[in-house]
Amino acid sequence: FSDSFGSWKVTGTRKLSARFVNLNFDLTGPAPAYSGAAVVDYILQFDTQFQTFSASCQGKIYPTGQDPFAPGSTPYVEFDCAYLNGYLYKRVPLE
């Protein structure tokens, strides 16, 4: 199970852009409660051999009941994925 749904497209030489919608849950109460949706935009840049890639992202979290894609929607949190900076992700062999 995943709480994300999205798609990707080629946006440059060895470069992909992806957008995901994530369901957010507040885990601080006695039971998990839906707290809104996040829209996260990723950029993946692959090396020349497609063995590693670097990644970055920007995201916004919208409250329950708000359409994150509607014009004028206001997020209650904006974030980046600074934890991705400087890390090269490696291809995992399928053998």
MOPAC internal coordinates of N, CA, C and O (Angstrom, degrees):
PM7 1SCF
backbone

  N    0.0000 0     0.00 0     0.00 0    0    0    0
  C    1.4457 1     0.00 0     0.00 0    1    0    0
  C    1.5189 1   109.84 1     0.00 0    2    1    0
  O    1.2310 1   121.00 1   -38.96 1    3    2    1
  N    1.3008 1   115.68 1   141.04 1    3    2    1
  C    1.4571 1   120.74 1   174.55 1    5    3    2
  C    1.5170 1   108.25 1  -133.00 1    6    5    3
  O    1.2310 1   120.95 1   -33.42 1    7    6    5
  N    1.3123 1   115.79 1   146.58 1    7    6    5
  C    1.4630 1   119.92 1   177.12 1    9    7    6
  C    1.5220 1   111.08 1   -95.10 1   10    9    7
  O    1.2310 1   120.24 1  -160.65 1   11   10    9
  N    1.3475 1   117.14 1    19.35 1   11   10    9
  C    1.4642 1   122.13 1  -177.51 1   13   11   10
  C    1.5184 1   110.95 1  -123.42 1   14   13   11
  O    1.2310 1   121.35 1   -31.24 1   15   14   13
  N    1.3213 1   115.02 1   148.76 1   15   14   13
  C    1.4615 1   122.23 1   175.30 1   17   15   14
  C    1.5154 1   106.43 1  -142.22 1   18   17   15
  O    1.2310 1   120.26 1   -47.42 1   19   18   17
  N    1.3238 1   117.10 1   132.58 1   19   18   17
  C    1.4500 1   117.20 1  -178.33 1   21   19   18
  C    1.5060 1   113.22 1  -167.59 1   22   21   19
  O    1.2310 1   122.10 1     6.57 1   23   22   21
  N    1.3199 1   113.58 1  -173.43 1   23   22   21
  C    1.4568 1   120.74 1   178.55 1   25   23   22
  C    1.5213 1   108.59 1  -148.81 1   26   25   23
  O    1.2310 1   121.10 1   -10.83 1   27   26   25
  N    1.3255 1   115.50 1   169.17 1   27   26   25
  C    1.4540 1   120.69 1  -179.02 1   29   27   26
  C    1.5233 1   108.92 1  -139.23 1   30   29   27
  O    1.2310 1   121.20 1   -15.88 1   31   30   29
  N    1.3441 1   115.30 1   164.12 1   31   30   29
  C    1.4554 1   121.16 1   174.79 1   33   31   30
  C    1.5205 1   108.83 1  -151.13 1   34   33   31
  O    1.2310 1   120.99 1   -24.69 1   35   34   33
  N    1.3291 1   115.71 1   155.31 1   35   34   33
  C    1.4537 1   122.03 1   175.85 1   37   35   34
  C    1.5221 1   107.40 1   -76.08 1   38   37   35
  O    1.2310 1   120.73 1   -50.99 1   39   38   37
  N    1.3413 1   116.21 1   129.01 1   39   38   37
  C    1.4694 1   120.14 1  -177.72 1   41   39   38
  C    1.5227 1   112.85 1  -124.21 1   42   41   39
  O    1.2310 1   119.86 1  -174.24 1   43   42   41
  N    1.3180 1   117.88 1     5.76 1   43   42   41
  C    1.4579 1   121.48 1   179.12 1   45   43   42
  C    1.5082 1   110.21 1   176.33 1   46   45   43
  O    1.2310 1   120.78 1     5.74 1   47   46   45
  N    1.3193 1   116.11 1  -174.26 1   47   46   45
  C    1.4495 1   121.13 1   178.35 1   49   47   46
  C    1.5261 1   109.19 1   -66.41 1   50   49   47
  O    1.2310 1   120.66 1   -64.71 1   51   50   49
  N    1.3450 1   116.35 1   115.29 1   51   50   49
  C    1.4672 1   123.18 1  -178.93 1   53   51   50
  C    1.5290 1   112.32 1    56.80 1   54   53   51
  O    1.2310 1   120.16 1  -150.08 1   55   54   53
  N    1.3224 1   117.29 1    29.92 1   55   54   53
  C    1.4656 1   121.89 1  -176.40 1   57   55   54
  C    1.5323 1   110.25 1  -126.44 1   58   57   55
  O    1.2310 1   121.19 1   -47.25 1   59   58   57
  N    1.3381 1   115.32 1   132.75 1   59   58   57
  C    1.4602 1   122.19 1   176.23 1   61   59   58
  C    1.5126 1   109.69 1  -120.67 1   62   61   59
  O    1.2310 1   121.08 1   -33.96 1   63   62   61
  N    1.3143 1   115.53 1   146.04 1   63   62   61
  C    1.4591 1   121.88 1   169.56 1   65   63   62
  C    1.5203 1   107.00 1  -117.95 1   66   65   63
  O    1.2310 1   120.88 1   -41.55 1   67   66   65
  N    1.3119 1   115.91 1   138.45 1   67   66   65
  C    1.4648 1   121.04 1  -179.23 1   69   67   66
  C    1.5176 1   108.99 1  -134.56 1   70   69   67
  O    1.2310 1   120.90 1   -34.42 1   71   70   69
  N    1.3178 1   115.88 1   145.58 1   71   70   69
  C    1.4694 1   121.64 1   175.23 1   73   71   70
  C    1.5178 1   107.48 1  -127.59 1   74   73   71
  O    1.2310 1   121.47 1   -50.43 1   75   74   73
  N    1.3303 1   114.79 1   129.57 1   75   74   73
  C    1.4585 1   121.39 1   178.99 1   77   75   74
  C    1.5137 1   110.01 1  -125.00 1   78   77   75
  O    1.2310 1   121.32 1   -35.02 1   79   78   77
  N    1.3129 1   115.08 1   144.98 1   79   78   77
  C    1.4589 1   122.09 1   170.30 1   81   79   78
  C    1.5223 1   105.67 1  -106.84 1   82   81   79
  O    1.2310 1   120.89 1   -54.46 1   83   82   81
  N    1.3131 1   115.89 1   125.54 1   83   82   81
  C    1.4667 1   122.16 1  -178.92 1   85   83   82
  C    1.5195 1   109.47 1  -113.60 1   86   85   83
  O    1.2310 1   120.69 1   -40.47 1   87   86   85
  N    1.3128 1   116.29 1   139.53 1   87   86   85
  C    1.4534 1   121.23 1   171.71 1   89   87   86
  C    1.5217 1   107.68 1   -84.95 1   90   89   87
  O    1.2310 1   119.95 1   -51.19 1   91   90   89
  N    1.3195 1   117.71 1   128.81 1   91   90   89
  C    1.4699 1   121.91 1  -179.39 1   93   91   90
  C    1.5147 1   109.77 1  -104.33 1   94   93   91
  O    1.2310 1   121.40 1   -37.56 1   95   94   93
  N    1.3299 1   114.94 1   142.44 1   95   94   93
  C    1.4529 1   121.56 1   179.19 1   97   95   94
  C    1.5194 1   109.55 1  -130.27 1   98   97   95
  O    1.2310 1   120.98 1   -43.57 1   99   98   97
  N    1.3272 1   115.73 1   136.43 1   99   98   97
  C    1.4576 1   122.22 1   174.40 1  101   99   98
  C    1.5183 1   107.13 1   -83.23 1  102  101   99
  O    1.2310 1   120.93 1   -62.21 1  103  102  101
  N    1.3285 1   115.83 1   117.79 1  103  102  101
  C    1.4600 1   120.62 1  -176.68 1  105  103  102
  C    1.5218 1   112.54 1  -102.63 1  106  105  103
  O    1.2310 1   120.07 1  -169.74 1  107  106  105
  N    1.3340 1   117.47 1    10.26 1  107  106  105
  C    1.4643 1   120.36 1  -175.88 1  109  107  106
  C    1.5252 1   113.52 1   -86.74 1  110  109  107
  O    1.2310 1   119.63 1   163.71 1  111  110  109
  N    1.3229 1   118.31 1   -16.29 1  111  110  109
  C    1.4603 1   121.16 1  -178.85 1  113  111  110
  C    1.5168 1   111.82 1   -89.35 1  114  113  111
  O    1.2310 1   120.59 1     8.01 1  115  114  113
  N    1.3306 1   116.48 1  -171.99 1  115  114  113
  C    1.4574 1   120.80 1  -178.96 1  117  115  114
  C    1.5326 1   112.80 1   -66.37 1  118  117  115
  O    1.2310 1   120.59 1   154.38 1  119  118  117
  N    1.3396 1   116.47 1   -25.62 1  119  118  117
  C    1.4653 1   121.28 1   177.52 1  121  119  118
  C    1.5295 1   107.88 1  -142.47 1  122  121  119
  O    1.2310 1   120.09 1   -32.51 1  123  122  121
  N    1.3354 1   117.43 1   147.49 1  123  122  121
  C    1.4634 1   119.17 1   177.69 1  125  123  122
  C    1.5272 1   110.87 1   -57.66 1  126  125  123
  O    1.2310 1   120.80 1   -41.45 1  127  126  125
  N    1.3375 1   116.07 1   138.55 1  127  126  125
  C    1.4646 1   121.07 1  -179.99 1  129  127  126
  C    1.5204 1   108.85 1  -131.28 1  130  129  127
  O    1.2310 1   120.90 1   -45.56 1  131  130  129
  N    1.3202 1   115.89 1   134.44 1  131  130  129
  C    1.4684 1   120.66 1   178.34 1  133  131  130
  C    1.5234 1   108.91 1   -60.45 1  134  133  131
  O    1.2310 1   120.34 1   -49.39 1  135  134  133
  N    1.3384 1   116.95 1   130.61 1  135  134  133
  C    1.4627 1   120.62 1  -176.80 1  137  135  134
  C    1.5178 1   114.03 1  -124.08 1  138  137  135
  O    1.2310 1   119.65 1  -171.36 1  139  138  137
  N    1.3288 1   118.27 1     8.64 1  139  138  137
  C    1.4590 1   120.50 1   177.20 1  141  139  138
  C    1.5130 1   112.20 1   130.77 1  142  141  139
  O    1.2310 1   121.47 1     6.59 1  143  142  141
  N    1.3257 1   114.80 1  -173.41 1  143  142  141
  C    1.4594 1   121.38 1  -177.30 1  145  143  142
  C    1.5216 1   110.23 1  -122.07 1  146  145  143
  O    1.2310 1   121.20 1   -36.15 1  147  146  145
  N    1.3129 1   115.32 1   143.85 1  147  146  145
  C    1.4617 1   121.27 1   175.29 1  149  147  146
  C    1.5184 1   108.43 1  -111.21 1  150  149  147
  O    1.2310 1   120.89 1   -38.17 1  151  150  149
  N    1.3269 1   115.91 1   141.83 1  151  150  149
  C    1.4512 1   122.21 1   171.79 1  153  151  150
  C    1.5202 1   105.89 1  -112.85 1  154  153  151
  O    1.2310 1   120.76 1   -57.90 1  155  154  153
  N    1.3292 1   116.16 1   122.10 1  155  154  153
  C    1.4567 1   120.93 1  -175.80 1  157  155  154
  C    1.5239 1   109.03 1  -124.03 1  158  157  155
  O    1.2310 1   120.89 1   -53.44 1  159  158  157
  N    1.3304 1   115.91 1   126.56 1  159  158  157
  C    1.4654 1   123.03 1   178.24 1  161  159  158
  C    1.5218 1   108.88 1  -105.88 1  162  161  159
  O    1.2310 1   120.75 1   -57.18 1  163  162  161
  N    1.3370 1   116.18 1   122.82 1  163  162  161
  C    1.4575 1   122.99 1  -179.65 1  165  163  162
  C    1.5247 1   110.05 1  -109.89 1  166  165  163
  O    1.2310 1   120.79 1   -29.34 1  167  166  165
  N    1.3249 1   116.09 1   150.66 1  167  166  165
  C    1.4598 1   123.03 1   169.12 1  169  167  166
  C    1.5203 1   106.50 1  -126.59 1  170  169  167
  O    1.2310 1   120.90 1   -54.12 1  171  170  169
  N    1.3374 1   115.89 1   125.88 1  171  170  169
  C    1.4593 1   122.25 1   178.47 1  173  171  170
  C    1.5207 1   107.95 1  -116.56 1  174  173  171
  O    1.2310 1   120.02 1   -54.06 1  175  174  173
  N    1.3291 1   117.56 1   125.94 1  175  174  173
  C    1.4599 1   122.86 1   178.79 1  177  175  174
  C    1.5262 1   108.07 1  -116.29 1  178  177  175
  O    1.2310 1   120.84 1   -63.92 1  179  178  177
  N    1.3464 1   116.01 1   116.08 1  179  178  177
  C    1.4597 1   122.10 1  -177.60 1  181  179  178
  C    1.5190 1   111.30 1   -90.03 1  182  181  179
  O    1.2310 1   121.09 1   -27.16 1  183  182  181
  N    1.3500 1   115.52 1   152.84 1  183  182  181
  C    1.4620 1   119.93 1   174.03 1  185  183  182
  C    1.5338 1   109.29 1   -75.55 1  186  185  183
  O    1.2310 1   120.54 1    -3.73 1  187  186  185
  N    1.3304 1   116.56 1   176.27 1  187  186  185
  C    1.4705 1   120.50 1  -174.95 1  189  187  186
  C    1.5197 1   113.35 1   -65.71 1  190  189  187
  O    1.2310 1   119.69 1   157.18 1  191  190  189
  N    1.3288 1   118.20 1   -22.82 1  191  190  189
  C    1.4720 1   121.59 1   179.38 1  193  191  190
  C    1.5325 1   112.50 1  -100.85 1  194  193  191
  O    1.2310 1   120.07 1  -178.00 1  195  194  193
  N    1.3290 1   117.47 1     2.00 1  195  194  193
  C    1.4706 1   122.91 1  -178.31 1  197  195  194
  C    1.5362 1   111.96 1    58.22 1  198  197  195
  O    1.2310 1   120.54 1  -146.55 1  199  198  197
  N    1.3389 1   116.57 1    33.45 1  199  198  197
  C    1.4560 1   121.22 1   178.88 1  201  199  198
  C    1.5316 1   111.86 1   -98.26 1  202  201  199
  O    1.2310 1   120.18 1   153.07 1  203  202  201
  N    1.3438 1   117.27 1   -26.93 1  203  202  201
  C    1.4613 1   121.78 1   177.66 1  205  203  202
  C    1.5249 1   108.67 1  -137.18 1  206  205  203
  O    1.2310 1   121.18 1   -18.28 1  207  206  205
  N    1.3320 1   115.35 1   161.72 1  207  206  205
  C    1.4594 1   119.86 1   173.01 1  209  207  206
  C    1.5154 1   109.28 1  -148.29 1  210  209  207
  O    1.2310 1   121.28 1   -25.45 1  211  210  209
  N    1.3228 1   115.15 1   154.55 1  211  210  209
  C    1.4594 1   121.27 1   171.37 1  213  211  210
  C    1.5265 1   106.98 1  -104.56 1  214  213  211
  O    1.2310 1   120.91 1   -22.72 1  215  214  213
  N    1.3123 1   115.87 1   157.28 1  215  214  213
  C    1.4640 1   119.77 1  -175.83 1  217  215  214
  C    1.5196 1   110.75 1  -138.63 1  218  217  215
  O    1.2310 1   121.49 1   -28.82 1  219  218  217
  N    1.3263 1   114.76 1   151.18 1  219  218  217
  C    1.4615 1   121.65 1   171.45 1  221  219  218
  C    1.5205 1   106.93 1  -145.84 1  222  221  219
  O    1.2310 1   120.75 1   -17.65 1  223  222  221
  N    1.3240 1   116.17 1   162.35 1  223  222  221
  C    1.4604 1   118.85 1   177.62 1  225  223  222
  C    1.5208 1   111.13 1  -157.06 1  226  225  223
  O    1.2310 1   121.61 1   -19.75 1  227  226  225
  N    1.3061 1   114.53 1   160.25 1  227  226  225
  C    1.4574 1   124.97 1   173.21 1  229  227  226
  C    1.5216 1   106.30 1  -133.73 1  230  229  227
  O    1.2310 1   120.14 1   -37.63 1  231  230  229
  N    1.3303 1   117.34 1   142.37 1  231  230  229
  C    1.4491 1   119.23 1  -179.05 1  233  231  230
  C    1.5087 1   113.04 1  -145.26 1  234  233  231
  O    1.2310 1   121.74 1   -19.49 1  235  234  233
  N    1.3323 1   114.28 1   160.51 1  235  234  233
  C    1.4591 1   122.41 1   176.92 1  237  235  234
  C    1.5219 1   107.79 1  -138.85 1  238  237  235
  O    1.2310 1   120.94 1   -41.62 1  239  238  237
  N    1.3363 1   115.82 1   138.38 1  239  238  237
  C    1.4551 1   120.99 1   178.07 1  241  239  238
  C    1.5234 1   108.65 1  -110.81 1  242  241  239
  O    1.2310 1   121.09 1   -49.65 1  243  242  241
  N    1.3365 1   115.51 1   130.35 1  243  242  241
  C    1.4665 1   122.53 1  -177.35 1  245  243  242
  C    1.5170 1   109.64 1  -111.83 1  246  245  243
  O    1.2310 1   120.10 1   -36.00 1  247  246  245
  N    1.3241 1   117.41 1   144.00 1  247  246  245
  C    1.4705 1   120.02 1  -177.95 1  249  247  246
  C    1.5281 1   112.48 1   -69.67 1  250  249  247
  O    1.2310 1   121.78 1   -17.45 1  251  250  249
  N    1.3229 1   114.21 1   162.55 1  251  250  249
  C    1.4607 1   122.13 1   176.27 1  253  251  250
  C    1.5283 1   110.08 1   -53.82 1  254  253  251
  O    1.2310 1   120.68 1   -43.07 1  255  254  253
  N    1.3210 1   116.30 1   136.93 1  255  254  253
  C    1.4561 1   121.33 1   177.33 1  257  255  254
  C    1.5198 1   114.46 1    88.19 1  258  257  255
  O    1.2310 1   119.61 1   174.10 1  259  258  257
  N    1.3188 1   118.35 1    -5.90 1  259  258  257
  C    1.4615 1   120.78 1   179.80 1  261  259  258
  C    1.5257 1   109.51 1  -105.55 1  262  261  259
  O    1.2310 1   120.86 1   -46.57 1  263  262  261
  N    1.3319 1   115.97 1   133.43 1  263  262  261
  C    1.4569 1   121.70 1   177.26 1  265  263  262
  C    1.5284 1   108.00 1   -78.40 1  266  265  263
  O    1.2310 1   119.29 1   -66.40 1  267  266  265
  N    1.3372 1   118.97 1   113.60 1  267  266  265
  C    1.4565 1   120.28 1  -176.59 1  269  267  266
  C    1.5284 1   113.81 1   -66.64 1  270  269  267
  O    1.2310 1   120.04 1   165.12 1  271  270  269
  N    1.3280 1   117.53 1   -14.88 1  271  270  269
  C    1.4579 1   120.87 1  -179.11 1  273  271  270
  C    1.5281 1   113.01 1  -102.34 1  274  273  271
  O    1.2310 1   120.00 1   178.72 1  275  274  273
  N    1.3212 1   117.61 1    -1.28 1  275  274  273
  C    1.4675 1   120.89 1   179.34 1  277  275  274
  C    1.5323 1   109.88 1   -75.76 1  278  277  275
  O    1.2310 1   120.02 1   -40.69 1  279  278  277
  N    1.3262 1   117.57 1   139.31 1  279  278  277
  C    1.4630 1   119.50 1   176.02 1  281  279  278
  C    1.5344 1   109.99 1   -57.70 1  282  281  279
  O    1.2310 1   120.82 1   -44.20 1  283  282  281
  N    1.3105 1   116.05 1   135.80 1  283  282  281
  C    1.4594 1   120.47 1   178.55 1  285  283  282
  C    1.5093 1   114.90 1    85.88 1  286  285  283
  O    1.2310 1   119.53 1   179.46 1  287  286  285
  N    1.3393 1   118.49 1    -0.54 1  287  286  285
  C    1.4655 1   120.06 1   177.08 1  289  287  286
  C    1.5242 1   109.28 1   -62.19 1  290  289  287
  O    1.2310 1   121.25 1   -38.65 1  291  290  289
  N    1.3193 1   115.22 1   141.35 1  291  290  289
  C    1.4607 1   120.32 1  -176.59 1  293  291  290
  C    1.5212 1   110.32 1  -116.31 1  294  293  291
  O    1.2310 1   119.96 1   -63.48 1  295  294  293
  N    1.3312 1   117.69 1   116.52 1  295  294  293
  C    1.4634 1   119.52 1   177.66 1  297  295  294
  C    1.5230 1   110.68 1   -74.24 1  298  297  295
  O    1.2310 1   120.55 1   -26.05 1  299  298  297
  N    1.3159 1   116.55 1   153.95 1  299  298  297
  C    1.4611 1   119.15 1   174.62 1  301  299  298
  C    1.5240 1   111.39 1   -98.91 1  302  301  299
  O    1.2310 1   120.30 1   170.20 1  303  302  301
  N    1.3464 1   117.03 1    -9.80 1  303  302  301
  C    1.4655 1   121.84 1   174.68 1  305  303  302
  C    1.5195 1   108.38 1  -143.68 1  306  305  303
  O    1.2310 1   120.43 1   -41.33 1  307  306  305
  N    1.3336 1   116.78 1   138.67 1  307  306  305
  C    1.4577 1   122.98 1   170.18 1  309  307  306
  C    1.5166 1   106.86 1  -124.05 1  310  309  307
  O    1.2310 1   120.27 1   -37.21 1  311  310  309
  N    1.3383 1   117.09 1   142.79 1  311  310  309
  C    1.4642 1   119.81 1  -176.33 1  313  311  310
  C    1.5214 1   110.67 1  -150.94 1  314  313  311
  O    1.2310 1   121.66 1   -16.64 1  315  314  313
  N    1.3276 1   114.43 1   163.36 1  315  314  313
  C    1.4542 1   120.78 1   169.27 1  317  315  314
  C    1.5272 1   106.64 1  -120.61 1  318  317  315
  O    1.2310 1   120.69 1    -5.20 1  319  318  317
  N    1.2839 1   116.29 1   174.80 1  319  318  317
  C    1.4599 1   120.51 1  -179.22 1  321  319  318
  C    1.5254 1   108.62 1  -111.44 1  322  321  319
  O    1.2310 1   120.82 1  -118.67 1  323  322  321
  N    1.3196 1   116.05 1    61.33 1  323  322  321
  C    1.4566 1   121.40 1  -177.22 1  325  323  322
  C    1.5338 1   111.79 1   -56.73 1  326  325  323
  O    1.2310 1   120.21 1   153.53 1  327  326  325
  N    1.3200 1   117.20 1   -26.47 1  327  326  325
  C    1.4633 1   120.56 1   179.43 1  329  327  326
  C    1.5275 1   112.04 1   -64.37 1  330  329  327
  O    1.2310 1   119.83 1   163.09 1  331  330  329
  N    1.3375 1   117.92 1   -16.91 1  331  330  329
  C    1.4629 1   121.47 1   178.25 1  333  331  330
  C    1.5283 1   112.17 1   -82.70 1  334  333  331
  O    1.2310 1   120.18 1   157.74 1  335  334  333
  N    1.3353 1   117.27 1   -22.26 1  335  334  333
  C    1.4636 1   121.28 1  -173.84 1  337  335  334
  C    1.5238 1   112.00 1   -61.29 1  338  337  335
  O    1.2310 1   121.29 1   -44.28 1  339  338  337
  N    1.3360 1   115.14 1   135.72 1  339  338  337
  C    1.4525 1   121.13 1   174.48 1  341  339  338
  C    1.5172 1   115.33 1    79.12 1  342  341  339
  O    1.2310 1   119.66 1  -176.19 1  343  342  341
  N    1.3055 1   118.25 1     3.81 1  343  342  341
  C    1.4611 1   121.39 1  -179.15 1  345  343  342
  C    1.5159 1   108.80 1  -109.38 1  346  345  343
  O    1.2310 1   120.27 1   -49.26 1  347  346  345
  N    1.3323 1   117.08 1   130.74 1  347  346  345
  C    1.4621 1   121.12 1   175.36 1  349  347  346
  C    1.5232 1   108.92 1   -98.52 1  350  349  347
  O    1.2310 1   120.83 1   -56.79 1  351  350  349
  N    1.2935 1   116.02 1   123.21 1  351  350  349
  C    1.4574 1   122.03 1   177.47 1  353  351  350
  C    1.5249 1   108.40 1   -85.58 1  354  353  351
  O    1.2310 1   120.24 1   -42.53 1  355  354  353
  N    1.3133 1   117.14 1   137.47 1  355  354  353
  C    1.4522 1   121.75 1  -174.58 1  357  355  354
  C    1.5212 1   111.58 1  -108.52 1  358  357  355
  O    1.2310 1   121.54 1   -32.62 1  359  358  357
  N    1.3144 1   114.65 1   147.38 1  359  358  357
  C    1.4521 1   122.28 1   176.26 1  361  359  358
  C    1.5294 1   108.85 1   -64.59 1  362  361  359
  O    1.2310 1   120.59 1   -42.84 1  363  362  361
  N    1.3030 1   116.49 1   137.16 1  363  362  361
  C    1.4584 1   122.10 1   177.18 1  365  363  362
  C    1.5175 1   108.50 1  -100.31 1  366  365  363
  O    1.2310 1   119.56 1   -58.16 1  367  366  365
  N    1.3326 1   118.45 1   121.84 1  367  366  365
  C    1.4715 1   120.46 1   178.74 1  369  367  366
  C    1.5146 1   110.42 1   -62.39 1  370  369  367
  O    1.2310 1   120.38 1   -37.28 1  371  370  369
  N    1.3136 1   116.88 1   142.72 1  371  370  369
  C    1.4669 1   121.59 1   179.87 1  373  371  370
  C    1.5208 1   112.36 1   -98.21 1  374  373  371
  O    1.2310 1   120.25 1  -169.73 1  375  374  373
  N    1.3040 1   117.14 1    10.27 1  375  374  373
  C    1.4839 1   120.99 1  -177.80 1  377  375  374
  C    1.4887 1   112.21 1   -88.90 1  378  377  375
  O    1.2310 1   120.10 1   180.00 1  379  378  377

